[in-house]
């Protein structure tokens, strides 16, 4: 495995663990040249899920895009990366469990919004405002009012 720090191609595996209920393996590695540690994931190659974009283009599903968007929404919020990774895994599992070859990007976005709503309301509003392309403050107010109403129902 190529070291992400120095590019050297020789390392040793320090630890291997099963992840996602046995669907993958997490390996902790150490570069034999620079001695820095890094983590890799190994998983079964599944049937590629294609994402249908708004303009009808299709591209392979990429879980890292979801994680990146969620990390951005949760910046400076009390949400751990492990919580976000678990949410992404749940979204990915739900998508693959459908058994469909294609999914609309809007469906993925809705799933992300719901996970963020459960994790952190500020992150939820941040993501929703970008994802739904809010044009003015009125749309923010409406979203916050829905959150307030939901909070009162609990």
TORPA-4810 file (N, C-alpha, C, O; in nm, 3 decimals):
<nodes>
NODE_1_0.085_-0.118_0.000_0.000_0.000_0.000_0.089_0.123_0.000_0.186_0.131_0.076_X
NODE_2_0.058_0.219_-0.084_0.138_0.341_-0.095_0.108_0.434_0.023_-0.008_0.462_0.053_X
NODE_3_0.212_0.480_0.090_0.198_0.570_0.205_0.142_0.705_0.157_0.195_0.763_0.063_X
NODE_4_0.035_0.753_0.222_-0.022_0.882_0.181_0.066_1.001_0.220_0.042_1.114_0.176_X
NODE_5_0.166_0.978_0.303_0.252_1.086_0.350_0.380_1.100_0.267_0.416_1.211_0.226_X
NODE_6_0.448_0.988_0.243_0.577_0.997_0.172_0.576_0.926_0.038_0.670_0.941_-0.040_X
NODE_7_0.472_0.848_0.009_0.462_0.780_-0.119_0.534_0.647_-0.128_0.530_0.582_-0.233_X
NODE_8_0.600_0.606_-0.020_0.673_0.480_-0.018_0.573_0.364_-0.031_0.461_0.372_0.019_X
NODE_9_0.616_0.256_-0.099_0.524_0.144_-0.126_0.537_0.027_-0.030_0.486_-0.081_-0.060_X
NODE_10_0.602_0.044_0.082_0.619_-0.068_0.174_0.572_-0.027_0.314_0.612_0.076_0.368_X
NODE_11_0.485_-0.111_0.371_0.433_-0.084_0.505_0.408_-0.215_0.577_0.420_-0.323_0.519_X
NODE_12_0.374_-0.203_0.704_0.333_-0.322_0.778_0.196_-0.297_0.839_0.163_-0.185_0.876_X
NODE_13_0.119_-0.403_0.848_-0.014_-0.395_0.906_-0.001_-0.414_1.056_0.053_-0.514_1.103_X
NODE_14_-0.053_-0.316_1.131_-0.045_-0.322_1.277_-0.169_-0.386_1.338_-0.162_-0.453_1.441_X
NODE_15_-0.284_-0.364_1.272_-0.410_-0.412_1.328_-0.512_-0.428_1.215_-0.517_-0.345_1.124_X
NODE_16_-0.591_-0.532_1.221_-0.701_-0.553_1.125_-0.828_-0.582_1.203_-0.829_-0.662_1.296_X
NODE_17_-0.935_-0.514_1.162_-1.063_-0.536_1.230_-1.176_-0.541_1.129_-1.171_-0.474_1.026_X
NODE_18_-1.274_-0.620_1.160_-1.394_-0.627_1.078_-1.478_-0.502_1.103_-1.489_-0.456_1.217_X
NODE_19_-1.537_-0.446_0.997_-1.624_-0.329_1.009_-1.755_-0.354_0.936_-1.766_-0.445_0.853_X
NODE_20_-1.852_-0.274_0.968_-1.985_-0.279_0.905_-2.039_-0.421_0.900_-2.075_-0.472_0.794_X
NODE_21_-2.044_-0.482_1.016_-2.101_-0.615_1.030_-2.037_-0.718_0.936_-2.106_-0.801_0.876_X
NODE_22_-1.905_-0.710_0.925_-1.832_-0.805_0.844_-1.826_-0.773_0.696_-1.774_-0.853_0.618_X
NODE_23_-1.878_-0.658_0.655_-1.879_-0.623_0.514_-1.747_-0.561_0.468_-1.729_-0.536_0.349_X
NODE_24_-1.656_-0.538_0.562_-1.528_-0.480_0.525_-1.425_-0.503_0.633_-1.454_-0.557_0.739_X
NODE_25_-1.303_-0.461_0.603_-1.192_-0.474_0.698_-1.121_-0.340_0.709_-1.090_-0.275_0.609_X
NODE_26_-1.096_-0.299_0.831_-1.020_-0.177_0.859_-0.880_-0.221_0.899_-0.863_-0.303_0.989_X
NODE_27_-0.782_-0.166_0.831_-0.643_-0.202_0.862_-0.566_-0.077_0.904_-0.572_0.027_0.838_X
NODE_28_-0.495_-0.089_1.016_-0.407_0.018_1.064_-0.267_-0.019_1.016_-0.218_-0.128_1.046_X
NODE_29_-0.203_0.071_0.943_-0.074_0.043_0.882_0.032_0.143_0.927_0.000_0.252_0.973_X
NODE_30_0.157_0.102_0.912_0.269_0.190_0.943_0.369_0.183_0.827_0.412_0.075_0.786_X
NODE_31_0.404_0.300_0.775_0.501_0.309_0.666_0.639_0.268_0.719_0.681_0.312_0.826_X
NODE_32_0.707_0.186_0.642_0.840_0.140_0.684_0.949_0.243_0.654_1.063_0.228_0.699_X
NODE_33_0.915_0.348_0.579_1.014_0.452_0.551_1.000_0.569_0.648_1.097_0.605_0.715_X
NODE_34_0.880_0.629_0.656_0.864_0.749_0.741_0.806_0.717_0.879_0.800_0.804_0.965_X
NODE_35_0.762_0.592_0.900_0.706_0.544_1.026_0.574_0.609_1.066_0.530_0.596_1.180_X
NODE_36_0.509_0.678_0.972_0.379_0.737_1.003_0.272_0.630_0.985_0.286_0.537_0.905_X
NODE_37_0.164_0.647_1.061_0.055_0.549_1.057_-0.063_0.603_0.977_-0.089_0.723_0.974_X
NODE_38_-0.133_0.510_0.912_-0.252_0.546_0.836_-0.347_0.429_0.835_-0.309_0.315_0.864_X
NODE_39_-0.471_0.456_0.800_-0.577_0.356_0.801_-0.625_0.331_0.660_-0.640_0.425_0.581_X
NODE_40_-0.649_0.204_0.628_-0.708_0.169_0.499_-0.832_0.083_0.525_-0.846_0.021_0.631_X
NODE_41_-0.921_0.081_0.428_-1.041_0.001_0.436_-1.048_-0.090_0.314_-1.018_-0.049_0.202_X
NODE_42_-1.086_-0.212_0.338_-1.100_-0.310_0.232_-1.244_-0.359_0.236_-1.295_-0.394_0.343_X
NODE_43_-1.309_-0.362_0.121_-1.446_-0.408_0.119_-1.475_-0.485_-0.009_-1.402_-0.472_-0.108_X
NODE_44_-1.579_-0.562_-0.008_-1.620_-0.639_-0.124_-1.668_-0.543_-0.232_-1.743_-0.450_-0.205_X
NODE_45_-1.622_-0.567_-0.353_-1.667_-0.484_-0.463_-1.809_-0.528_-0.500_-1.833_-0.642_-0.541_X
NODE_46_-1.898_-0.437_-0.485_-2.038_-0.467_-0.512_-2.078_-0.408_-0.646_-2.003_-0.334_-0.709_X
NODE_47_-2.197_-0.443_-0.686_-2.254_-0.385_-0.806_-2.255_-0.234_-0.789_-2.308_-0.183_-0.690_X
NODE_48_-2.198_-0.162_-0.882_-2.186_-0.016_-0.870_-2.323_0.050_-0.880_-2.396_0.030_-0.977_X
NODE_49_-2.353_0.126_-0.781_-2.474_0.206_-0.779_-2.447_0.335_-0.854_-2.346_0.401_-0.830_X
NODE_50_-2.535_0.370_-0.944_-2.518_0.492_-1.022_-2.611_0.600_-0.966_-2.726_0.574_-0.931_X
NODE_51_-2.557_0.722_-0.958_-2.633_0.836_-0.909_-2.679_0.917_-1.030_-2.599_0.954_-1.116_X
NODE_52_-2.809_0.945_-1.035_-2.866_1.025_-1.142_-2.873_1.169_-1.092_-2.947_1.201_-0.999_X
NODE_53_-2.793_1.254_-1.156_-2.784_1.395_-1.116_-2.905_1.473_-1.170_-2.983_1.422_-1.250_X
NODE_54_-2.919_1.599_-1.124_-3.031_1.684_-1.166_-3.041_1.698_-1.318_-3.150_1.702_-1.374_X
NODE_55_-2.923_1.705_-1.384_-2.922_1.723_-1.530_-2.927_1.589_-1.604_-2.902_1.583_-1.725_X
NODE_56_-2.960_1.481_-1.531_-2.974_1.345_-1.584_-2.841_1.276_-1.616_-2.841_1.164_-1.667_X
NODE_57_-2.728_1.342_-1.586_-2.599_1.272_-1.599_-2.595_1.162_-1.495_-2.663_1.169_-1.392_X
NODE_58_-2.516_1.060_-1.521_-2.499_0.951_-1.427_-2.352_0.940_-1.389_-2.263_0.953_-1.472_X
NODE_59_-2.330_0.915_-1.259_-2.193_0.893_-1.212_-2.198_0.789_-1.102_-2.300_0.774_-1.035_X
NODE_60_-2.088_0.717_-1.082_-2.086_0.615_-0.977_-2.107_0.677_-0.838_-2.060_0.787_-0.810_X
NODE_61_-2.177_0.603_-0.754_-2.197_0.646_-0.616_-2.062_0.658_-0.548_-1.976_0.571_-0.564_X
NODE_62_-2.043_0.767_-0.472_-1.917_0.792_-0.403_-1.949_0.835_-0.260_-1.989_0.949_-0.236_X
NODE_63_-1.931_0.743_-0.167_-1.964_0.771_-0.026_-1.881_0.884_0.030_-1.924_0.952_0.123_X
NODE_64_-1.762_0.906_-0.024_-1.676_1.013_0.029_-1.737_1.151_0.005_-1.711_1.244_0.081_X
NODE_65_-1.817_1.165_-0.100_-1.883_1.294_-0.126_-1.985_1.324_-0.015_-1.999_1.438_0.028_X
NODE_66_-2.055_1.222_0.028_-2.154_1.239_0.135_-2.082_1.278_0.264_-2.120_1.373_0.332_X
NODE_67_-1.977_1.203_0.296_-1.902_1.231_0.419_-1.843_1.372_0.416_-1.849_1.443_0.516_X
NODE_68_-1.787_1.411_0.304_-1.728_1.545_0.292_-1.834_1.653_0.316_-1.808_1.749_0.388_X
NODE_69_-1.951_1.638_0.256_-2.058_1.735_0.275_-2.105_1.741_0.419_-2.134_1.849_0.471_X
NODE_70_-2.114_1.625_0.484_-2.157_1.621_0.623_-2.052_1.682_0.716_-2.085_1.751_0.812_X
NODE_71_-1.925_1.655_0.687_-1.817_1.714_0.768_-1.820_1.866_0.757_-1.804_1.936_0.857_X
NODE_72_-1.840_1.916_0.636_-1.849_2.061_0.616_-1.965_2.120_0.694_-1.950_2.223_0.758_X
NODE_73_-2.081_2.054_0.689_-2.199_2.103_0.761_-2.178_2.101_0.913_-2.234_2.184_0.985_X
NODE_74_-2.097_2.007_0.960_-2.076_1.991_1.104_-1.951_2.062_1.156_-1.911_2.043_1.271_X
NODE_75_-1.890_2.143_1.071_-1.769_2.214_1.114_-1.798_2.298_1.238_-1.895_2.373_1.243_X
NODE_76_-1.710_2.284_1.336_-1.720_2.355_1.465_-1.849_2.321_1.540_-1.902_2.404_1.614_X
NODE_77_-1.899_2.200_1.520_-2.018_2.151_1.590_-1.976_2.028_1.670_-1.877_1.963_1.637_X
NODE_78_-2.051_1.995_1.776_-2.013_1.881_1.860_-2.058_1.746_1.801_-2.127_1.668_1.866_X
NODE_79_-2.016_1.720_1.678_-2.047_1.594_1.611_-1.914_1.531_1.571_-1.833_1.594_1.503_X
NODE_80_-1.892_1.407_1.612_-1.764_1.342_1.585_-1.762_1.283_1.444_-1.867_1.255_1.385_X
NODE_81_-1.644_1.264_1.392_-1.628_1.203_1.261_-1.684_1.060_1.265_-1.742_1.014_1.167_X
NODE_82_-1.668_0.991_1.376_-1.721_0.855_1.385_-1.874_0.854_1.376_-1.932_0.761_1.319_X
NODE_83_-1.939_0.956_1.431_-2.085_0.966_1.417_-2.122_0.987_1.270_-2.218_0.929_1.220_X
NODE_84_-2.046_1.071_1.203_-2.073_1.099_1.062_-2.045_0.976_0.976_-2.122_0.946_0.884_X
NODE_85_-1.937_0.904_1.005_-1.907_0.783_0.930_-2.017_0.679_0.949_-2.054_0.610_0.854_X
NODE_86_-2.068_0.668_1.070_-2.178_0.574_1.096_-2.303_0.615_1.017_-2.372_0.529_0.963_X
NODE_87_-2.331_0.744_1.012_-2.447_0.792_0.936_-2.430_0.763_0.787_-2.525_0.721_0.721_X
NODE_88_-2.310_0.784_0.735_-2.283_0.755_0.593_-2.299_0.606_0.566_-2.354_0.567_0.463_X
NODE_89_-2.251_0.523_0.657_-2.265_0.378_0.641_-2.412_0.338_0.638_-2.452_0.252_0.560_X
NODE_90_-2.493_0.399_0.724_-2.637_0.369_0.726_-2.703_0.411_0.594_-2.786_0.338_0.540_X
NODE_91_-2.666_0.528_0.545_-2.721_0.575_0.417_-2.680_0.481_0.305_-2.763_0.439_0.224_X
NODE_92_-2.551_0.447_0.300_-2.501_0.359_0.194_-2.568_0.222_0.200_-2.609_0.169_0.097_X
NODE_93_-2.580_0.166_0.320_-2.645_0.036_0.336_-2.790_0.042_0.289_-2.837_-0.049_0.220_X
NODE_94_-2.861_0.148_0.326_-3.001_0.162_0.285_-3.013_0.171_0.133_-3.104_0.113_0.074_X
NODE_95_-2.921_0.242_0.070_-2.925_0.255_-0.076_-2.899_0.120_-0.144_-2.971_0.083_-0.237_X
NODE_96_-2.797_0.048_-0.098_-2.766_-0.081_-0.160_-2.874_-0.186_-0.129_-2.900_-0.274_-0.211_X
NODE_97_-2.936_-0.176_-0.012_-3.039_-0.273_0.024_-3.164_-0.259_-0.062_-3.245_-0.351_-0.068_X
NODE_98_-3.181_-0.145_-0.127_-3.294_-0.128_-0.219_-3.286_-0.225_-0.337_-3.387_-0.265_-0.393_X
NODE_99_-3.162_-0.261_-0.371_-3.143_-0.352_-0.484_-3.157_-0.285_-0.620_-3.166_-0.354_-0.722_X
NODE_100_-3.160_-0.153_-0.623_-3.173_-0.081_-0.748_-3.035_-0.043_-0.801_-2.940_-0.030_-0.724_X
NODE_101_-3.024_-0.026_-0.930_-2.896_0.009_-0.991_-2.873_0.159_-0.995_-2.759_0.204_-1.008_X
NODE_102_-2.981_0.237_-0.983_-2.970_0.382_-0.989_-3.048_0.447_-0.875_-3.148_0.393_-0.827_X
NODE_103_-2.999_0.564_-0.833_-3.068_0.642_-0.730_-3.052_0.789_-0.767_-2.947_0.831_-0.815_X
NODE_104_-3.156_0.866_-0.745_-3.150_1.009_-0.774_-3.069_1.080_-0.665_-3.078_1.046_-0.547_X
NODE_105_-2.991_1.178_-0.706_-2.910_1.254_-0.611_-3.000_1.322_-0.508_-2.959_1.341_-0.393_X
NODE_106_-3.121_1.359_-0.547_-3.214_1.423_-0.454_-3.254_1.329_-0.340_-3.275_1.373_-0.227_X
NODE_107_-3.264_1.199_-0.370_-3.297_1.102_-0.266_-3.182_1.091_-0.165_-3.205_1.083_-0.044_X
NODE_108_-3.059_1.090_-0.216_-2.943_1.084_-0.128_-2.940_1.210_-0.041_-2.918_1.202_0.080_X
NODE_109_-2.962_1.326_-0.104_-2.963_1.452_-0.029_-3.066_1.451_0.082_-3.039_1.499_0.192_X
NODE_110_-3.184_1.398_0.053_-3.290_1.390_0.155_-3.249_1.299_0.271_-3.279_1.327_0.387_X
NODE_111_-3.180_1.190_0.238_-3.133_1.099_0.344_-3.027_1.167_0.431_-3.026_1.150_0.553_X
NODE_112_-2.938_1.243_0.368_-2.834_1.315_0.441_-2.898_1.419_0.533_-2.861_1.431_0.650_X
NODE_113_-2.994_1.492_0.479_-3.063_1.593_0.560_-3.127_1.530_0.683_-3.118_1.585_0.793_X
NODE_114_-3.190_1.417_0.665_-3.256_1.351_0.779_-3.154_1.306_0.883_-3.178_1.321_1.003_X
NODE_115_-3.041_1.251_0.839_-2.938_1.208_0.934_-2.882_1.329_1.011_-2.863_1.322_1.132_X
NODE_116_-2.857_1.439_0.940_-2.806_1.558_1.007_-2.909_1.616_1.103_-2.873_1.668_1.209_X
NODE_117_-3.034_1.607_1.067_-3.140_1.655_1.156_-3.138_1.579_1.288_-3.162_1.636_1.394_X
NODE_118_-3.108_1.450_1.281_-3.100_1.368_1.402_-2.974_1.399_1.482_-2.975_1.390_1.605_X
NODE_119_-2.865_1.435_1.414_-2.737_1.457_1.481_-2.720_1.597_1.539_-2.677_1.613_1.653_X
NODE_120_-2.755_1.699_1.458_-2.727_1.836_1.501_-2.812_1.932_1.418_-2.801_1.935_1.295_X
NODE_121_-2.896_2.010_1.484_-2.988_2.097_1.411_-2.917_2.209_1.336_-2.962_2.248_1.229_X
NODE_122_-2.808_2.260_1.390_-2.734_2.365_1.319_-2.674_2.309_1.190_-2.684_2.371_1.084_X
NODE_123_-2.614_2.191_1.199_-2.559_2.127_1.080_-2.669_2.097_0.979_-2.650_2.110_0.858_X
NODE_124_-2.784_2.057_1.029_-2.900_2.031_0.944_-2.939_2.156_0.866_-2.961_2.149_0.745_X
NODE_125_-2.948_2.270_0.934_-2.986_2.396_0.867_-2.878_2.436_0.767_-2.910_2.481_0.656_X
NODE_126_-2.752_2.421_0.804_-2.642_2.455_0.712_-2.652_2.374_0.584_-2.648_2.429_0.474_X
NODE_127_-2.664_2.244_0.599_-2.668_2.156_0.482_-2.793_2.183_0.399_-2.786_2.194_0.276_X
NODE_128_-2.906_2.194_0.465_-3.032_2.216_0.393_-3.030_2.347_0.315_-3.083_2.355_0.205_X
NODE_129_-2.969_2.450_0.372_-2.967_2.580_0.304_-2.885_2.574_0.176_-2.920_2.639_0.077_X
NODE_130_-2.779_2.498_0.175_-2.697_2.483_0.054_-2.765_2.385_-0.042_-2.778_2.413_-0.162_X
NODE_131_-2.808_2.271_0.010_-2.867_2.167_-0.072_-2.995_2.215_-0.141_-3.017_2.189_-0.259_X
NODE_132_-3.077_2.286_-0.067_-3.204_2.335_-0.123_-3.190_2.472_-0.187_-3.288_2.530_-0.235_X
NODE_133_-3.069_2.525_-0.188_-3.035_2.651_-0.254_-3.128_2.765_-0.211_-3.194_2.828_-0.293_X
NODE_134_-3.129_2.790_-0.079_-3.210_2.900_-0.026_-3.170_3.031_-0.093_-3.052_3.060_-0.112_X
NODE_135_-3.271_3.108_-0.127_-3.248_3.236_-0.196_-3.255_3.355_-0.101_-3.197_3.460_-0.129_X
NODE_136_-3.327_3.341_0.011_-3.340_3.453_0.104_-3.364_3.405_0.246_-3.377_3.285_0.271_X
NODE_137_-3.369_3.500_0.338_-3.383_3.470_0.481_-3.517_3.405_0.513_-3.527_3.328_0.609_X
NODE_138_-3.618_3.433_0.435_-3.750_3.376_0.459_-3.745_3.223_0.458_-3.810_3.157_0.539_X
NODE_139_-3.668_3.168_0.366_-3.657_3.022_0.359_-3.587_2.966_0.482_-3.622_2.857_0.529_X
NODE_140_-3.488_3.038_0.535_-3.424_2.996_0.660_-3.526_2.996_0.773_-3.534_2.901_0.850_X
NODE_141_-3.603_3.103_0.783_-3.703_3.115_0.889_-3.802_3.000_0.884_-3.837_2.943_0.988_X
NODE_142_-3.846_2.966_0.765_-3.942_2.856_0.751_-3.883_2.724_0.800_-3.950_2.646_0.867_X
NODE_143_-3.756_2.701_0.766_-3.690_2.578_0.810_-3.676_2.574_0.961_-3.700_2.470_1.023_X
NODE_144_-3.636_2.685_1.021_-3.621_2.692_1.166_-3.757_2.677_1.235_-3.766_2.613_1.340_X
NODE_145_-3.862_2.733_1.178_-3.996_2.719_1.234_-4.039_2.573_1.235_-4.104_2.527_1.330_X
NODE_146_-4.004_2.499_1.130_-4.036_2.356_1.125_-3.961_2.283_1.235_-4.017_2.196_1.302_X
NODE_147_-3.834_2.318_1.256_-3.755_2.257_1.364_-3.816_2.288_1.500_-3.827_2.199_1.585_X
NODE_148_-3.856_2.414_1.520_-3.919_2.453_1.646_-4.048_2.374_1.669_-4.073_2.327_1.780_X
NODE_149_-4.127_2.360_1.566_-4.254_2.286_1.578_-4.227_2.140_1.610_-4.297_2.080_1.692_X
NODE_150_-4.127_2.082_1.546_-4.092_1.942_1.574_-4.045_1.926_1.717_-4.079_1.827_1.782_X
NODE_151_-3.968_2.022_1.767_-3.918_2.017_1.904_-4.029_2.024_2.006_-4.019_1.964_2.113_X
NODE_152_-4.135_2.098_1.974_-4.248_2.111_2.066_-4.334_1.986_2.067_-4.402_1.957_2.166_X
NODE_153_-4.331_1.911_1.957_-4.411_1.788_1.949_-4.351_1.676_2.033_-4.420_1.580_2.067_X
NODE_154_-4.223_1.686_2.067_-4.155_1.577_2.138_-4.181_1.581_2.285_-4.131_1.496_2.359_X
</nodes>
